[in-house]
Amino acid sequence: MKLAPAACLNFNCMLILLPVCRNLLSFLRGSIQFCSRTAARQLDRNLTFHKLVAYMIAFHTAVHIIAHLFNFEFFMDAQLNRNSSFLPFVLSEIGTDDNASFLNPIRSNETNPTIVMFTTIAGVTGVVITLALILIITSSMEVIRRSYFEVFWYTHHLFIIFFIGLVFHGYGRIVRGQTAGSQQTNKPHLCADRFEDWGKNESDCAVPEFAGNPPGTWKWVLGPMILYVCERLVRIYRSHQKVVITKVVMHPSKTLELQMRKKGFHMEVGQYVFIQCPSVSRHEWHPFTLTSAPEEDYFSAHIRIVGDWTQALYEACGGDKTETQEAWKLPKVAIDGPFGTASEDVFRYEVVMLVGAGIGVTPFASILKSVWYKRIQNNQEVFTKKIYFYWLCPETEAFEWFADLLQSLERQMAEKDVANFLSYNIYLTRWKETEAAHFRVHHEAENDPITGLKQKTLYGKPNWDNEFTNIASKHPGTKVGVFLCGPPQLGKSLEKQCLSHTEGDVKFIFNKENF
């Protein structure tokens, strides 16, 4: 009974490390997207796959433990029921001599199963890997991950103990079976009912011999472990490459913008990097979307101050000081990346919907900047002919750092007579009609009083059904790429709209940022 969940555990433990090998996935994504965009999009769901595999590991671990408990109860009953006409007892008596093979790991009726659990290799490693797994799973809950990221980060590295224990778990050979040689002299299907005659001169059934099954987990996990070690070596190498912070901008909405340079750094729109700041923490790496365009001579990230690590970085960059921080006083940072996301494919669609929620607008900053460089400044032709941009924010402060870019795009597109290329709608989702009444008096003005844009700010949430219907009617016979960086609930809503409005010759393809 316990062999089946053990086999499933081996298979899932082989898979669990692969989705977090970022450089491997980035290489695969770049290699296969020329053949199949659908396959490339599946790689963007690596963390979802990682979580599903983790759930299966937890499930099969529970089944495996329960099976062991039942087996130990069965083994103990076999020793306590000392009846020579009882096959389990007869099997338990085999191998009582020194160095003899045995089947029942509980060697006498006086043995305490708890002692066996904590004195055997299988028992000790089983307890260790179970405790490690419990800590890893419980600390991965979203509420802990968002509020106490350090707890999540450090406990997740118990996977090292988990895999070491997993590899050595089978070396105790507590799971035993009849040897191949013994099966020739004691055929189970013929001799199982004749156990009272085993080993007698007139019997053709010898006493069976048993041996522990050889450990096999290492065969499943060795390859992924080597790949992961190589992944970490690549990260260590990248972390020692020099990164220069060229500019720090403190935005009013407590958003920190870092502009950086690194030799040999090349990026595409929508990509992200992992940032480490040794003066804050030598071990923590945090993902941030790049907000610069590939055409710029620097790369940048906008960091919202929401936790201990971001607050410490904010202070290290002089965010809590009134005077300007001198360049030599800025903290050193390390960069790992860039890594690809779904937004890399944005220019592969003729019509694009970009939906950002709050700080989730960051990957689209890179896209819109790149559009500005390609279409407006350099007069390059791009395959994308129309972009619909939706930005959903709870409060007005979130608009401040992004408004300058939108105003520049709006002005330049009007001058180049390509104003119809970009259609954007900005929503204040927490504002009700009564709260917006004060601003309505300004609607006769040329620019919006909140964002300074010609396009007026909308209040409440978009009617997605109307938006999708409108876009479908304007672009018949077109594949529309829908890109989201925002909460899962919004993602489910947009994915549902994509499915319901994909009919006839119009096809909506949903893509979501996932890191």
Secondary structure, 3 states (H helix, E strand, C coil): CCHHHHHHHHHHHHHHCHHHCHHHHHHHHHHHCCCCHHHHHHHCCHHHHHHHHHHHHHHHHHHHHHHHHHHHHHHHHHHHCCCCCCHHHHHHHCCCCCCCCCCCCCCCCCCCHHHHHHHCHHHHHHHHHHHHHHHHHHCCCHHHHHHCHHHHHHHHCCHHHHHHHHHHHHHHCCCEEECCCHHHHCCHHHHHHHHHHCCCCCCCCCCCCEEECCCCHHHHHHHHHHHHHHHHHHHHHHHCCCEEEEEEEEECCCEEEEEEEECCCCCCCCCEEEEECCCCCCCCCEEEEECCCCCCCCEEEEEECCCHHHHHHHHHCCCCCCCCCCHHHCCCCEEEEEECCHHHHHHHCCEEEEEEEHHHHHHHHHHHHHHHHHHHHCCCCCCCCEEEEEEEECCHHHHHHHHHHHHHHHHHHHHCCCHHHEEEEEEECCCCHHHHHHHHCCCCCCCCCCCCCCCCCEECCCCHHHHHHHHHHHCCCCEEEEEEECCHHHHHHHHHHHHHHCECCEEEEEEECCC
